[in-house]
């Protein structure tokens, strides 16, 4: 690690720990100017291990965490988003047709490996890399579904649907809800051709999420509930995978109803009153599942159900309730969740804390999320908008920490 990056890490953690520069200088046994030069990357080209160890000790973290690259986040570029959009707009991808170039399609096993790699990256909070991985995956899965026959063809349609789901999920993170809806519709179509009710339900919950984020919350609630009613008998016979996607349908219904309530100026209660029922239904399926699992990349279980309760309270501007539910999540269960889920909970909790008037605490929570999954904070339009919201409201003694976070988000001063 070079001196500039090391200095940024020290500055980040010193600010996070609320240690003034003069105090940190005393802890390090150095002058104030020495600390200023250290944080500015002007002390030494290659930080000495003894300095790294002492700084980590004074900042109450391990040397490995001090040296980690989690502070840096590369957001997806417009060119990468354009590449995904171009793949969705290809004639062969839209029509499912195949030319002479797909006489030797990718085997389904290889497609599954590529999908697993990309999905694992998403759940680790690495959204930018998907901009380069998704286009080829969409093309290869489309060609495989067209060329293969029998069970391999059905399996290829499963992969294609799941790849389109991933496209929808990434587009939500990138703030492109129109792309998300397009990918979501295609995922549902591919899922139907797979003839697998578990894949059908998985695609339906993703489309519901896309519709909710695109301002079609009421229609999203109707859609996912219709899917749940239609597929429930088959899903209950499908075991843990079926329980997971069925529970996720009710979680998405709860989110859609909460969003519909927030958007309804005439009678918001007609949607809001349904939210607890859908969440309770999801809890029943989580109980049937018997614990937290990550089947079909759902991260479904009792803990994820609590995450959705937090998110629903936030949608309904019930910040104190959101904070209370978040505080009740066991630490071990929280740490067992995929990194993306944990960071998402923290950003939701920060919004709840802001709604509850705990703005300084909200800054701390956002910094925790930023350390966990920087792209969820610095690259996602939703979270960046909340950082700007906090700047306008004012956060008292947390101003310097918020300013640091706003800089990392690329927000203008």
Beta strands, then each sheet from edge to edge (+ up, - down):
end
